[in-house]
Amino acid sequence: MKYIIAFLFILQVTIIASSAETTDEKKLRIEKQIKEEIEKEKKYAQEQKFYNNENYDFKRSEINKETLHLVPEIEVDDLDMNSVYD
């Protein structure tokens, strides 16, 4: 009878210790996953700031149609593209 009680006690202690390790592992895994998600959110926030067109001044890059006549025309000598693929 003593041996059965001792065996059950050792079994119980082993189960409790293994479950404690499991909860620690779960906590570490959850913390790691939270950190990864936070980094993804930071990256997403940066991308949204980049893609937000309110931060850009597009008027500056518009073409002035009055100065288009100053751009020289480029004459094309040969349009035969067959030599390109040889």
C-alpha positions as CSV (number, residue, x, y, z in Angstrom):
1,M,0.0,0.0,0.0
2,K,2.9,2.4,0.8
3,Y,4.4,1.8,-2.6
4,I,1.1,2.6,-4.4
5,I,0.7,5.8,-2.4
6,A,4.3,6.8,-3.1
7,F,3.9,6.0,-6.8
8,L,0.7,8.1,-7.0
9,F,2.5,10.9,-5.2
10,I,5.4,10.8,-7.6
11,L,3.1,10.6,-10.5
12,Q,1.1,13.6,-9.3
13,V,4.3,15.7,-8.7
14,T,5.5,14.8,-12.2
15,I,2.1,15.8,-13.8
16,I,2.1,19.1,-11.9
17,A,5.7,19.8,-13.0
18,S,5.0,19.0,-16.6
19,S,1.9,21.1,-16.7
20,A,3.9,24.0,-15.1
21,E,6.5,23.7,-17.9
22,T,3.7,23.6,-20.4
23,T,2.1,26.8,-19.2
24,D,5.5,28.5,-19.2
25,E,6.1,27.4,-22.7
26,K,2.6,28.6,-23.7
27,K,3.3,32.0,-22.1
28,L,6.6,32.3,-24.0
29,R,5.0,31.2,-27.2
30,I,2.2,33.7,-26.7
31,E,4.6,36.5,-25.9
32,K,6.6,35.7,-29.0
33,Q,3.5,35.8,-31.2
34,I,2.4,39.1,-29.7
35,K,5.8,40.6,-30.4
36,E,5.6,39.4,-34.0
37,E,2.2,40.8,-34.5
38,I,3.3,44.1,-33.0
39,E,6.1,44.3,-35.5
40,K,3.7,43.5,-38.4
41,E,1.4,46.3,-37.2
42,K,4.4,48.7,-37.1
43,K,5.3,47.7,-40.6
44,Y,1.7,48.1,-41.8
45,A,1.5,51.6,-40.2
46,Q,4.6,52.7,-42.0
47,E,3.3,51.4,-45.3
48,Q,0.0,53.1,-44.8
49,K,1.8,56.4,-44.1
50,F,3.8,55.9,-47.3
51,Y,0.7,55.1,-49.4
52,N,-1.4,57.9,-48.0
53,N,-1.5,60.5,-50.7
54,E,-2.3,63.4,-48.4
55,N,1.4,63.6,-47.5
56,Y,2.5,64.3,-51.1
57,D,2.5,67.4,-53.1
58,F,1.5,66.3,-56.6
59,K,1.1,69.9,-57.9
60,R,4.9,70.2,-58.0
61,S,5.3,67.3,-60.4
62,E,2.7,68.4,-62.9
63,I,3.8,69.2,-66.4
64,N,3.7,72.7,-67.5
65,K,2.0,72.6,-70.9
66,E,3.4,76.0,-71.9
67,T,7.0,74.7,-71.9
68,L,6.3,71.5,-73.9
69,H,7.4,73.2,-77.1
70,L,10.9,73.5,-75.6
71,V,11.4,69.7,-75.4
72,P,13.3,68.6,-78.5
73,E,11.8,65.9,-80.7
74,I,13.8,62.7,-81.0
75,E,14.0,61.4,-84.5
76,V,13.9,57.6,-84.9
77,D,16.2,56.3,-87.6
78,D,15.1,52.7,-87.7
79,L,12.2,50.9,-86.2
80,D,13.2,47.4,-87.3
81,M,13.1,45.3,-84.1
82,N,14.2,42.1,-85.7
83,S,17.8,42.8,-85.1
84,V,17.1,43.1,-81.4
85,Y,16.0,39.5,-81.1
86,D,19.0,38.0,-83.0
